[in-house]
Amino acid sequence: MKSALLNPVLNKEIRLRFRSAKSFLGIAAYLGILGLISLGFIGMTLSFDYAGVFRPEESRSMFLMISMLQLALVIFITPGLTAGVISSERERQTLPILLTTAQSSSSIILSKLASSLSYLLLIVFASAPLYMIVFLFGGISPVSILASFALYVFTMLVVGSIGVLMSTLIRRTILAMVTTYSVAFFLTGGIAVIAMMLTNFNYAYYSQGTDYIWPYVFASVNIPVMFFSVFEGSVVQELQTMAGTSFSPWITFFIFYGVIIAGCLLIAVRKLRPRMKTKGKPAEKMG
């Protein structure tokens, strides 16, 4: 495992990504946008408050807005960083050279994924000081902040593994990127819309005294819904009441996406190296 993560491929990718001035300009722009949004939210809130006081519940609303915005940015940026890690090597005709090195397929895939997500991790954790504004006014607990950052990392792994898989299976970077965006948007926005539509039928089942499990199923595998439930615990309770079960949707969430992460990476590793077909009968063993 150590050789799969600490290898020349990972070192090269990280050096190329972090030595560029565009990378640090991107981080500065990202933090500047989040900072302006935070200050704008505080300014608008104070302008509509006659006492000119920024209350803890308003600080909590600001934290929720910034967190959901950052989650959307993570989902939007990750495919662009991961969907071309293998296909771009194939387009530059450097993939055969990479495959002739001593690095295994798992080492190459994991290194490409780690180097792509490392830049996004730096962006997300660089925004941590902005979240400290919340502690000046109260309204949110440190546990919620840690949980939100943990879900950011988990979301990166989910979308990043899908991007690496599409980059391995699809030869063109543009097609791989479009496919990754389509899958990521379906897992986030598409499933959320389906869960909301199914929730509208809850009253018909409730009036008949029967359980209605489908909104629970779709909501428990939707990243934004489960992320929102970190701050609004009543969402989970409502889903459990609707389905008539005490089974935590978080277990379903992590099992579902854990299988996706493992499956995508395993398929990418197996499909990275083309299987060479030999003509005629295989050579007989000597001896």
Phi and psi restraints in degrees (value plus and minus 20) as a CYANA .aco file:
   2 LYS   PHI     -84.4   -44.4
   2 LYS   PSI     -62.0   -22.0
   3 SER   PHI     -89.1   -49.1
   3 SER   PSI     -43.4    -3.4
   4 ALA   PHI     -94.5   -54.5
   4 ALA   PSI     -43.1    -3.1
   5 LEU   PHI    -125.1   -85.1
   5 LEU   PSI     -58.3   -18.3
   6 LEU   PHI    -120.1   -80.1
   6 LEU   PSI      73.9   113.9
   7 ASN   PHI    -170.7  -130.7
   7 ASN   PSI     146.5   186.5
   8 PRO   PHI     -79.9   -39.9
   8 PRO   PSI     -52.1   -12.1
   9 VAL   PHI     -82.9   -42.9
   9 VAL   PSI     -67.0   -27.0
  10 LEU   PHI     -85.1   -45.1
  10 LEU   PSI     -62.4   -22.4
  11 ASN   PHI     -81.7   -41.7
  11 ASN   PSI     -62.1   -22.1
  12 LYS   PHI     -85.7   -45.7
  12 LYS   PSI     -64.2   -24.2
  13 GLU   PHI     -83.7   -43.7
  13 GLU   PSI     -62.4   -22.4
  14 ILE   PHI     -88.4   -48.4
  14 ILE   PSI     -60.3   -20.3
  15 ARG   PHI     -84.8   -44.8
  15 ARG   PSI     -61.7   -21.7
  16 LEU   PHI     -85.6   -45.6
  16 LEU   PSI     -55.8   -15.8
  17 ARG   PHI     -97.9   -57.9
  17 ARG   PSI     -56.6   -16.6
  18 PHE   PHI    -116.4   -76.4
  18 PHE   PSI     -28.2    11.8
  19 ARG   PHI    -109.5   -69.5
  19 ARG   PSI     -24.4    15.6
  20 SER   PHI    -104.0   -64.0
  20 SER   PSI     118.4   158.4
  21 ALA   PHI     -87.6   -47.6
  21 ALA   PSI     -47.2    -7.2
  22 LYS   PHI     -84.0   -44.0
  22 LYS   PSI     -51.0   -11.0
  23 SER   PHI     -83.9   -43.9
  23 SER   PSI     -65.4   -25.4
  24 PHE   PHI     -94.8   -54.8
  24 PHE   PSI     -50.6   -10.6
  25 LEU   PHI     -86.0   -46.0
  25 LEU   PSI     -57.3   -17.3
  26 GLY   PHI     -84.0   -44.0
  26 GLY   PSI     -60.8   -20.8
  27 ILE   PHI     -84.7   -44.7
  27 ILE   PSI     -62.8   -22.8
  28 ALA   PHI     -83.1   -43.1
  28 ALA   PSI     -61.6   -21.6
  29 ALA   PHI     -85.5   -45.5
  29 ALA   PSI     -60.9   -20.9
  30 TYR   PHI     -82.6   -42.6
  30 TYR   PSI     -67.5   -27.5
  31 LEU   PHI     -87.3   -47.3
  31 LEU   PSI     -54.9   -14.9
  32 GLY   PHI     -84.1   -44.1
  32 GLY   PSI     -60.7   -20.7
  33 ILE   PHI     -85.6   -45.6
  33 ILE   PSI     -66.3   -26.3
  34 LEU   PHI     -82.6   -42.6
  34 LEU   PSI     -59.2   -19.2
  35 GLY   PHI     -84.4   -44.4
  35 GLY   PSI     -62.3   -22.3
  36 LEU   PHI     -85.2   -45.2
  36 LEU   PSI     -59.3   -19.3
  37 ILE   PHI     -83.5   -43.5
  37 ILE   PSI     -61.9   -21.9
  38 SER   PHI     -84.6   -44.6
  38 SER   PSI     -67.1   -27.1
  39 LEU   PHI     -85.9   -45.9
  39 LEU   PSI     -57.0   -17.0
  40 GLY   PHI     -84.6   -44.6
  40 GLY   PSI     -59.8   -19.8
  41 PHE   PHI     -83.6   -43.6
  41 PHE   PSI     -63.7   -23.7
  42 ILE   PHI     -84.4   -44.4
  42 ILE   PSI     -63.1   -23.1
  43 GLY   PHI     -83.4   -43.4
  43 GLY   PSI     -63.3   -23.3
  44 MET   PHI     -86.2   -46.2
  44 MET   PSI     -58.7   -18.7
  45 THR   PHI     -84.8   -44.8
  45 THR   PSI     -63.3   -23.3
  46 LEU   PHI     -87.7   -47.7
  46 LEU   PSI     -53.0   -13.0
  47 SER   PHI     -89.1   -49.1
  47 SER   PSI     -47.1    -7.1
  48 PHE   PHI    -115.1   -75.1
  48 PHE   PSI     -21.9    18.1
  49 ASP   PHI    -120.9   -80.9
  49 ASP   PSI     103.8   143.8
  50 TYR   PHI     -87.3   -47.3
  50 TYR   PSI     -52.0   -12.0
  51 ALA   PHI    -103.7   -63.7
  51 ALA   PSI     -31.5     8.5
  52 GLY   PHI      47.2    87.2
  52 GLY   PSI      18.0    58.0
  53 VAL   PHI    -138.6   -98.6
  53 VAL   PSI     115.8   155.8
  54 PHE   PHI    -119.2   -79.2
  54 PHE   PSI      86.0   126.0
  55 ARG   PHI    -105.5   -65.5
  55 ARG   PSI     141.7   181.7
  56 PRO   PHI     -79.4   -39.4
  56 PRO   PSI     -58.2   -18.2
  57 GLU   PHI     -86.6   -46.6
  57 GLU   PSI     -50.7   -10.7
  58 GLU   PHI     -93.5   -53.5
  58 GLU   PSI     -54.8   -14.8
  59 SER   PHI     -84.7   -44.7
  59 SER   PSI     -56.9   -16.9
  60 ARG   PHI     -86.3   -46.3
  60 ARG   PSI     -59.7   -19.7
  61 SER   PHI     -84.1   -44.1
  61 SER   PSI     -58.5   -18.5
  62 MET   PHI     -85.7   -45.7
  62 MET   PSI     -61.2   -21.2
  63 PHE   PHI     -83.4   -43.4
  63 PHE   PSI     -61.7   -21.7
  64 LEU   PHI     -84.9   -44.9
  64 LEU   PSI     -59.7   -19.7
  65 MET   PHI     -84.9   -44.9
  65 MET   PSI     -65.7   -25.7
  66 ILE   PHI     -85.4   -45.4
  66 ILE   PSI     -59.7   -19.7
  67 SER   PHI     -85.2   -45.2
  67 SER   PSI     -65.2   -25.2
  68 MET   PHI     -86.3   -46.3
  68 MET   PSI     -57.1   -17.1
  69 LEU   PHI     -84.6   -44.6
  69 LEU   PSI     -62.4   -22.4
  70 GLN   PHI     -88.7   -48.7
  70 GLN   PSI     -54.6   -14.6
  71 LEU   PHI     -83.0   -43.0
  71 LEU   PSI     -62.5   -22.5
  72 ALA   PHI     -82.8   -42.8
  72 ALA   PSI     -59.0   -19.0
  73 LEU   PHI     -88.1   -48.1
  73 LEU   PSI     -57.4   -17.4
  74 VAL   PHI     -82.3   -42.3
  74 VAL   PSI     -65.0   -25.0
  75 ILE   PHI     -85.9   -45.9
  75 ILE   PSI     -52.3   -12.3
  76 PHE   PHI    -100.6   -60.6
  76 PHE   PSI     -55.1   -15.1
  77 ILE   PHI    -103.2   -63.2
  77 ILE   PSI     -56.5   -16.5
  78 THR   PHI     -76.2   -36.2
  78 THR   PSI     -65.7   -25.7
  79 PRO   PHI     -79.4   -39.4
  79 PRO   PSI     -55.5   -15.5
  80 GLY   PHI     -87.1   -47.1
  80 GLY   PSI     -45.6    -5.6
  81 LEU   PHI    -108.6   -68.6
  81 LEU   PSI     -45.1    -5.1
  82 THR   PHI    -132.3   -92.3
  82 THR   PSI     -42.1    -2.1
  83 ALA   PHI     -94.0   -54.0
  83 ALA   PSI     -24.8    15.2
  84 GLY   PHI    -143.5  -103.5
  84 GLY   PSI      -6.0    34.0
  85 VAL   PHI     -87.9   -47.9
  85 VAL   PSI     -54.6   -14.6
  86 ILE   PHI    -120.9   -80.9
  86 ILE   PSI     -62.5   -22.5
  87 SER   PHI     -84.1   -44.1
  87 SER   PSI     -52.7   -12.7
  88 SER   PHI     -88.1   -48.1
  88 SER   PSI     -56.3   -16.3
  89 GLU   PHI     -84.3   -44.3
  89 GLU   PSI     -58.0   -18.0
  90 ARG   PHI     -88.4   -48.4
  90 ARG   PSI     -58.7   -18.7
  91 GLU   PHI     -89.1   -49.1
  91 GLU   PSI     -53.9   -13.9
  92 ARG   PHI    -102.9   -62.9
  92 ARG   PSI     -21.6    18.4
  93 GLN   PHI      41.0    81.0
  93 GLN   PSI      12.1    52.1
  94 THR   PHI    -124.8   -84.8
  94 THR   PSI     -26.2    13.8
  95 LEU   PHI     -84.8   -44.8
  95 LEU   PSI     -62.9   -22.9
  96 PRO   PHI     -78.7   -38.7
  96 PRO   PSI     -57.1   -17.1
  97 ILE   PHI     -85.7   -45.7
  97 ILE   PSI     -60.6   -20.6
  98 LEU   PHI     -84.9   -44.9
  98 LEU   PSI     -56.3   -16.3
  99 LEU   PHI     -94.0   -54.0
  99 LEU   PSI     -39.0     1.0
 100 THR   PHI    -104.2   -64.2
 100 THR   PSI     -25.4    14.6
 101 THR   PHI     -96.6   -56.6
 101 THR   PSI     156.7   196.7
 102 ALA   PHI     -98.5   -58.5
 102 ALA   PSI     -22.8    17.2
 103 GLN   PHI     -94.7   -54.7
 103 GLN   PSI     116.9   156.9
 104 SER   PHI     -96.9   -56.9
 104 SER   PSI     147.8   187.8
 105 SER   PHI     -83.5   -43.5
 105 SER   PSI     -62.0   -22.0
 106 SER   PHI     -84.0   -44.0
 106 SER   PSI     -56.9   -16.9
 107 SER   PHI     -84.8   -44.8
 107 SER   PSI     -61.5   -21.5
 108 ILE   PHI     -86.5   -46.5
 108 ILE   PSI     -66.5   -26.5
 109 ILE   PHI     -83.7   -43.7
 109 ILE   PSI     -67.8   -27.8
 110 LEU   PHI     -86.0   -46.0
 110 LEU   PSI     -55.8   -15.8
 111 SER   PHI     -87.6   -47.6
 111 SER   PSI     -62.5   -22.5
 112 LYS   PHI     -82.7   -42.7
 112 LYS   PSI     -62.7   -22.7
 113 LEU   PHI     -86.5   -46.5
 113 LEU   PSI     -64.5   -24.5
 114 ALA   PHI     -84.8   -44.8
 114 ALA   PSI     -62.2   -22.2
 115 SER   PHI     -87.7   -47.7
 115 SER   PSI     -54.8   -14.8
 116 SER   PHI     -90.2   -50.2
 116 SER   PSI     -62.0   -22.0
 117 LEU   PHI     -99.3   -59.3
 117 LEU   PSI     -39.3     0.7
 118 SER   PHI     -83.1   -43.1
 118 SER   PSI     -58.2   -18.2
 119 TYR   PHI     -86.9   -46.9
 119 TYR   PSI     -61.5   -21.5
 120 LEU   PHI     -88.1   -48.1
 120 LEU   PSI     -56.0   -16.0
 121 LEU   PHI     -81.8   -41.8
 121 LEU   PSI     -60.9   -20.9
 122 LEU   PHI     -82.5   -42.5
 122 LEU   PSI     -61.3   -21.3
 123 ILE   PHI     -82.2   -42.2
 123 ILE   PSI     -66.2   -26.2
 124 VAL   PHI     -86.6   -46.6
 124 VAL   PSI     -66.5   -26.5
 125 PHE   PHI     -94.6   -54.6
 125 PHE   PSI     -39.9     0.1
 126 ALA   PHI     -90.8   -50.8
 126 ALA   PSI     -39.6     0.4
 127 SER   PHI    -105.0   -65.0
 127 SER   PSI     -21.7    18.3
 128 ALA   PHI     -77.6   -37.6
 128 ALA   PSI     -60.4   -20.4
 129 PRO   PHI     -79.8   -39.8
 129 PRO   PSI     -48.2    -8.2
 130 LEU   PHI     -86.1   -46.1
 130 LEU   PSI     -51.7   -11.7
 131 TYR   PHI     -91.4   -51.4
 131 TYR   PSI     -38.1     1.9
 132 MET   PHI     -89.5   -49.5
 132 MET   PSI     -34.7     5.3
 133 ILE   PHI     -80.4   -40.4
 133 ILE   PSI     -52.6   -12.6
 134 VAL   PHI     -81.3   -41.3
 134 VAL   PSI     -57.5   -17.5
 135 PHE   PHI     -90.9   -50.9
 135 PHE   PSI     -37.5     2.5
 136 LEU   PHI     -89.7   -49.7
 136 LEU   PSI     -46.1    -6.1
 137 PHE   PHI    -137.0   -97.0
 137 PHE   PSI     -31.9     8.1
 138 GLY   PHI      60.9   100.9
 138 GLY   PSI    -191.6  -151.6
 139 GLY   PHI      81.7   121.7
 139 GLY   PSI     -29.2    10.8
 140 ILE   PHI    -165.8  -125.8
 140 ILE   PSI     130.6   170.6
 141 SER   PHI    -120.7   -80.7
 141 SER   PSI     134.7   174.7
 142 PRO   PHI     -80.5   -40.5
 142 PRO   PSI     -49.2    -9.2
 143 VAL   PHI     -83.1   -43.1
 143 VAL   PSI     -59.7   -19.7
 144 SER   PHI     -85.3   -45.3
 144 SER   PSI     -57.6   -17.6
 145 ILE   PHI     -86.7   -46.7
 145 ILE   PSI     -65.1   -25.1
 146 LEU   PHI     -83.2   -43.2
 146 LEU   PSI     -59.6   -19.6
 147 ALA   PHI     -84.9   -44.9
 147 ALA   PSI     -58.9   -18.9
 148 SER   PHI     -85.2   -45.2
 148 SER   PSI     -61.2   -21.2
 149 PHE   PHI     -89.7   -49.7
 149 PHE   PSI     -54.7   -14.7
 150 ALA   PHI     -84.2   -44.2
 150 ALA   PSI     -58.3   -18.3
 151 LEU   PHI     -91.5   -51.5
 151 LEU   PSI     -50.3   -10.3
 152 TYR   PHI     -79.6   -39.6
 152 TYR   PSI     -68.4   -28.4
 153 VAL   PHI     -83.9   -43.9
 153 VAL   PSI     -62.3   -22.3
 154 PHE   PHI     -84.8   -44.8
 154 PHE   PSI     -59.5   -19.5
 155 THR   PHI     -84.5   -44.5
 155 THR   PSI     -58.9   -18.9
 156 MET   PHI     -80.0   -40.0
 156 MET   PSI     -62.6   -22.6
 157 LEU   PHI     -84.6   -44.6
 157 LEU   PSI     -60.1   -20.1
 158 VAL   PHI     -84.5   -44.5
 158 VAL   PSI     -75.9   -35.9
 159 VAL   PHI     -88.8   -48.8
 159 VAL   PSI     -55.9   -15.9
 160 GLY   PHI     -85.8   -45.8
 160 GLY   PSI     -59.8   -19.8
 161 SER   PHI     -86.1   -46.1
 161 SER   PSI     -57.0   -17.0
 162 ILE   PHI     -84.6   -44.6
 162 ILE   PSI     -61.7   -21.7
 163 GLY   PHI     -83.3   -43.3
 163 GLY   PSI     -61.9   -21.9
 164 VAL   PHI     -84.5   -44.5
 164 VAL   PSI     -60.3   -20.3
 165 LEU   PHI     -82.9   -42.9
 165 LEU   PSI     -67.3   -27.3
 166 MET   PHI     -84.6   -44.6
 166 MET   PSI     -55.4   -15.4
 167 SER   PHI     -87.8   -47.8
 167 SER   PSI     -49.1    -9.1
 168 THR   PHI     -98.8   -58.8
 168 THR   PSI     -59.3   -19.3
 169 LEU   PHI    -101.0   -61.0
 169 LEU   PSI     -53.5   -13.5
 170 ILE   PHI    -123.8   -83.8
 170 ILE   PSI     112.3   152.3
 171 ARG   PHI     -96.4   -56.4
 171 ARG   PSI     -53.4   -13.4
 172 ARG   PHI    -110.8   -70.8
 172 ARG   PSI     112.7   152.7
 173 THR   PHI     -85.0   -45.0
 173 THR   PSI     -60.6   -20.6
 174 ILE   PHI     -82.0   -42.0
 174 ILE   PSI     -65.5   -25.5
 175 LEU   PHI     -85.4   -45.4
 175 LEU   PSI     -59.8   -19.8
 176 ALA   PHI     -83.9   -43.9
 176 ALA   PSI     -59.5   -19.5
 177 MET   PHI     -88.9   -48.9
 177 MET   PSI     -63.1   -23.1
 178 VAL   PHI     -83.1   -43.1
 178 VAL   PSI     -62.1   -22.1
 179 THR   PHI     -84.2   -44.2
 179 THR   PSI     -61.4   -21.4
 180 THR   PHI     -85.0   -45.0
 180 THR   PSI     -62.9   -22.9
 181 TYR   PHI     -81.3   -41.3
 181 TYR   PSI     -60.3   -20.3
 182 SER   PHI     -83.0   -43.0
 182 SER   PSI     -65.8   -25.8
 183 VAL   PHI     -86.0   -46.0
 183 VAL   PSI     -62.1   -22.1
 184 ALA   PHI     -85.1   -45.1
 184 ALA   PSI     -61.6   -21.6
 185 PHE   PHI     -89.8   -49.8
 185 PHE   PSI     -51.6   -11.6
 186 PHE   PHI     -89.0   -49.0
 186 PHE   PSI     -62.4   -22.4
 187 LEU   PHI     -86.6   -46.6
 187 LEU   PSI     -41.8    -1.8
 188 THR   PHI    -123.3   -83.3
 188 THR   PSI     -90.4   -50.4
 189 GLY   PHI     -95.6   -55.6
 189 GLY   PSI     -61.3   -21.3
 190 GLY   PHI     -83.3   -43.3
 190 GLY   PSI     -69.0   -29.0
 191 ILE   PHI     -87.3   -47.3
 191 ILE   PSI     -53.3   -13.3
 192 ALA   PHI     -84.1   -44.1
 192 ALA   PSI     -60.9   -20.9
 193 VAL   PHI     -85.1   -45.1
 193 VAL   PSI     -61.8   -21.8
 194 ILE   PHI     -82.0   -42.0
 194 ILE   PSI     -62.5   -22.5
 195 ALA   PHI     -83.7   -43.7
 195 ALA   PSI     -59.6   -19.6
 196 MET   PHI     -87.5   -47.5
 196 MET   PSI     -58.8   -18.8
 197 MET   PHI     -85.7   -45.7
 197 MET   PSI     -60.9   -20.9
 198 LEU   PHI     -89.3   -49.3
 198 LEU   PSI     -49.3    -9.3
 199 THR   PHI     -84.3   -44.3
 199 THR   PSI     -48.7    -8.7
 200 ASN   PHI     -84.4   -44.4
 200 ASN   PSI     -41.9    -1.9
 201 PHE   PHI    -109.4   -69.4
 201 PHE   PSI     -16.1    23.9
 202 ASN   PHI     -84.4   -44.4
 202 ASN   PSI     -57.7   -17.7
 203 TYR   PHI     -85.2   -45.2
 203 TYR   PSI     -54.3   -14.3
 204 ALA   PHI     -84.8   -44.8
 204 ALA   PSI     -62.2   -22.2
 205 TYR   PHI     -92.4   -52.4
 205 TYR   PSI     -55.9   -15.9
 206 TYR   PHI     -86.0   -46.0
 206 TYR   PSI     -57.6   -17.6
 207 SER   PHI     -86.8   -46.8
 207 SER   PSI     -46.9    -6.9
 208 GLN   PHI    -108.2   -68.2
 208 GLN   PSI     -24.5    15.5
 209 GLY   PHI      55.6    95.6
 209 GLY   PSI       2.7    42.7
 210 THR   PHI    -130.9   -90.9
 210 THR   PSI     132.8   172.8
 211 ASP   PHI     -98.8   -58.8
 211 ASP   PSI     130.4   170.4
 212 TYR   PHI    -149.6  -109.6
 212 TYR   PSI      81.6   121.6
 213 ILE   PHI    -112.5   -72.5
 213 ILE   PSI     -37.9     2.1
 214 TRP   PHI     -85.2   -45.2
 214 TRP   PSI     -61.4   -21.4
 215 PRO   PHI     -79.7   -39.7
 215 PRO   PSI     -55.5   -15.5
 216 TYR   PHI     -83.3   -43.3
 216 TYR   PSI     -62.8   -22.8
 217 VAL   PHI     -84.4   -44.4
 217 VAL   PSI     -69.5   -29.5
 218 PHE   PHI     -92.1   -52.1
 218 PHE   PSI     -56.8   -16.8
 219 ALA   PHI     -89.5   -49.5
 219 ALA   PSI     -53.8   -13.8
 220 SER   PHI     -92.7   -52.7
 220 SER   PSI     -33.1     6.9
 221 VAL   PHI    -132.2   -92.2
 221 VAL   PSI      -1.4    38.6
 222 ASN   PHI    -128.4   -88.4
 222 ASN   PSI     104.4   144.4
 223 ILE   PHI     -84.9   -44.9
 223 ILE   PSI     -70.4   -30.4
 224 PRO   PHI     -81.4   -41.4
 224 PRO   PSI     -59.3   -19.3
 225 VAL   PHI     -83.7   -43.7
 225 VAL   PSI     -65.7   -25.7
 226 MET   PHI     -90.3   -50.3
 226 MET   PSI     -52.4   -12.4
 227 PHE   PHI     -85.4   -45.4
 227 PHE   PSI     -61.5   -21.5
 228 PHE   PHI     -86.1   -46.1
 228 PHE   PSI     -51.9   -11.9
 229 SER   PHI     -88.9   -48.9
 229 SER   PSI     -35.5     4.5
 230 VAL   PHI     -82.9   -42.9
 230 VAL   PSI     -55.6   -15.6
 231 PHE   PHI    -116.6   -76.6
 231 PHE   PSI     -44.1    -4.1
 232 GLU   PHI    -141.4  -101.4
 232 GLU   PSI      69.3   109.3
 233 GLY   PHI     -84.4   -44.4
 233 GLY   PSI     -38.5     1.5
 234 SER   PHI     -86.5   -46.5
 234 SER   PSI     -40.9    -0.9
 235 VAL   PHI     -83.2   -43.2
 235 VAL   PSI     -65.8   -25.8
 236 VAL   PHI     -84.9   -44.9
 236 VAL   PSI     -62.6   -22.6
 237 GLN   PHI     -83.1   -43.1
 237 GLN   PSI     -59.2   -19.2
 238 GLU   PHI     -85.6   -45.6
 238 GLU   PSI     -60.6   -20.6
 239 LEU   PHI     -84.9   -44.9
 239 LEU   PSI     -61.5   -21.5
 240 GLN   PHI     -86.9   -46.9
 240 GLN   PSI     -59.0   -19.0
 241 THR   PHI     -85.5   -45.5
 241 THR   PSI     -60.3   -20.3
 242 MET   PHI     -85.1   -45.1
 242 MET   PSI     -59.5   -19.5
 243 ALA   PHI    -105.2   -65.2
 243 ALA   PSI     -32.3     7.7
 244 GLY   PHI      48.3    88.3
 244 GLY   PSI      18.9    58.9
 245 THR   PHI    -160.3  -120.3
 245 THR   PSI     134.5   174.5
 246 SER   PHI    -123.9   -83.9
 246 SER   PSI     -16.0    24.0
 247 PHE   PHI     -89.2   -49.2
 247 PHE   PSI     107.6   147.6
 248 SER   PHI     -89.2   -49.2
 248 SER   PSI     110.2   150.2
 249 PRO   PHI     -87.3   -47.3
 249 PRO   PSI     -37.9     2.1
 250 TRP   PHI     -86.3   -46.3
 250 TRP   PSI     -53.0   -13.0
 251 ILE   PHI     -84.8   -44.8
 251 ILE   PSI     -64.7   -24.7
 252 THR   PHI     -81.7   -41.7
 252 THR   PSI     -60.0   -20.0
 253 PHE   PHI     -81.1   -41.1
 253 PHE   PSI     -72.1   -32.1
 254 PHE   PHI     -92.4   -52.4
 254 PHE   PSI     -53.8   -13.8
 255 ILE   PHI     -86.7   -46.7
 255 ILE   PSI     -64.8   -24.8
 256 PHE   PHI     -80.9   -40.9
 256 PHE   PSI     -71.3   -31.3
 257 TYR   PHI     -99.0   -59.0
 257 TYR   PSI     -43.7    -3.7
 258 GLY   PHI     -84.8   -44.8
 258 GLY   PSI     -60.1   -20.1
 259 VAL   PHI     -85.1   -45.1
 259 VAL   PSI     -58.4   -18.4
 260 ILE   PHI     -83.8   -43.8
 260 ILE   PSI     -65.6   -25.6
 261 ILE   PHI     -81.4   -41.4
 261 ILE   PSI     -70.5   -30.5
 262 ALA   PHI     -84.0   -44.0
 262 ALA   PSI     -62.9   -22.9
 263 GLY   PHI     -84.5   -44.5
 263 GLY   PSI     -63.9   -23.9
 264 CYS   PHI     -83.2   -43.2
 264 CYS   PSI     -63.9   -23.9
 265 LEU   PHI     -88.8   -48.8
 265 LEU   PSI     -58.9   -18.9
 266 LEU   PHI     -85.5   -45.5
 266 LEU   PSI     -62.5   -22.5
 267 ILE   PHI     -86.3   -46.3
 267 ILE   PSI     -59.8   -19.8
 268 ALA   PHI     -82.8   -42.8
 268 ALA   PSI     -59.9   -19.9
 269 VAL   PHI     -84.7   -44.7
 269 VAL   PSI     -61.9   -21.9
 270 ARG   PHI     -91.2   -51.2
 270 ARG   PSI     -51.9   -11.9
 271 LYS   PHI    -112.9   -72.9
 271 LYS   PSI     -23.0    17.0
 272 LEU   PHI     -87.2   -47.2
 272 LEU   PSI     -65.7   -25.7
 273 ARG   PHI    -116.5   -76.5
 273 ARG   PSI     104.7   144.7
 274 PRO   PHI     -88.3   -48.3
 274 PRO   PSI     122.4   162.4
 275 ARG   PHI    -101.5   -61.5
 275 ARG   PSI     102.2   142.2
 276 MET   PHI    -104.4   -64.4
 276 MET   PSI     104.3   144.3
 277 LYS   PHI    -113.8   -73.8
 277 LYS   PSI     110.7   150.7
 278 THR   PHI    -121.4   -81.4
 278 THR   PSI     122.7   162.7
 279 LYS   PHI    -104.8   -64.8
 279 LYS   PSI     123.1   163.1
 280 GLY   PHI      61.1   101.1
 280 GLY   PSI    -186.9  -146.9
 281 LYS   PHI    -101.3   -61.3
 281 LYS   PSI     129.4   169.4
 282 PRO   PHI     -84.5   -44.5
 282 PRO   PSI     131.6   171.6
 283 ALA   PHI     -86.1   -46.1
 283 ALA   PSI     119.5   159.5
 284 GLU   PHI     -97.3   -57.3
 284 GLU   PSI     129.0   169.0
 285 LYS   PHI     -93.3   -53.3
 285 LYS   PSI     120.5   160.5
 286 MET   PHI    -104.4   -64.4
 286 MET   PSI     124.8   164.8
